[in-house]
Amino acid sequence: MLDKINALLQEVEQMKAANAEELEALRIKYLSKKGEISALMNDFRNVAADQKREVGKYLNQLKETTQNRINELKASFENVQTINDDLDLTRTAYPIELGTRHPLSLVKKEICDIFGRLGFSIAEGPEIEDDWHVFSSLNFAEDHPARDMQDTFFIQHNPDVLLRTHTSSVQTRVMEKQQPPIRIICPGRVYRNEAISYRAHCFFHQVEALYVDKNVSFADLKQALLFFAKEMFSPETKIRLRPSYFPFTEPSAEMDISCNICGGKGCPFCKGTGWVEILGCGMVDPNVLENCGIDSKVYSGYALGMGIERITNLKYQVKDLRMFSENDIRFLRQFESAN
Ligand code: DAH
């Protein structure tokens, strides 16, 4: 009897099963009512009384070992099963797709970086403004058409609560608080009451730059503009300044760059002229400096403002302005490589 128990014990210790069915077969073979261990249990009756103690001990041990081994094999199958159910080991390790920067954010960052290299630091102001910061301080006459309901969104018909129509308002906000030298670049969203089309929207983005110090001249402005154009577009880019009018600058100018599509030869994009307009600029009107508490006899400054959408269109040839606010993933994905 002891030999039989020993033989079975060895068998059981080396018992293997490839799947749950094989394991069940083993359980039946050893532990079921008609199994080999049960048979030994039945034979136990015939064991001599003086050996019962020892044989009984081994028999129990065999039963226990068998049960343990079966549990062990069962557990290993269960583990494999959960891995198969829950994990797809062929999937990429990092299934979360990364987003990309919006093209307007990319261009805004690039503009700010370029001016940053000239020593400008970023300043921001509120989108909900008052008349003083958007118009009056900037030398807009009382009856200037830009104040008109046609252009400006007033909030609850209050003429003194409005959505800013340009980022020039940040100039006043900074100059009121800080004496020169001032060298700031102000990116932000602006609002105008315009019918939405492929070339106009009721909100868009601008970047304003302002430099106020002793002896700032138009030559300084021109130098900064040329540097910006070459950095933003290409080293071959040329600039041209045309006289213009803005209430807050005197003299004022608009800047064109040589068309970056045809290189200045003339194409449908530049309407055959070889030039495209990109920004407004000028020397800060002394009235604006005085309005903000800066002595215009001691200090002078230049300012410039540009639309981020316009620059982005030039750089990436986006034909329809509405694309920028539609959040169409197929459009946005195209800027992945620029990130
Ligand atoms: N604020 C002007 C606009 O919204 C842009 C502009 C023109 C800003 C000339 C300036 C500037 O600082 O000098 O169209």
Boltz pocket constraint, residues with backbone or C-beta under 6 A from the ligand:
constraints:
  - pocket:
      binder: B
      contacts: [[A, 165], [A, 166], [A, 167], [A, 168], [A, 208], [A, 209], [A, 246], [A, 249], [A, 253], [A, 279], [A, 280], [A, 281], [A, 282], [A, 303], [A, 304], [A, 305], [A, 306]]
      max_distance: 6.0
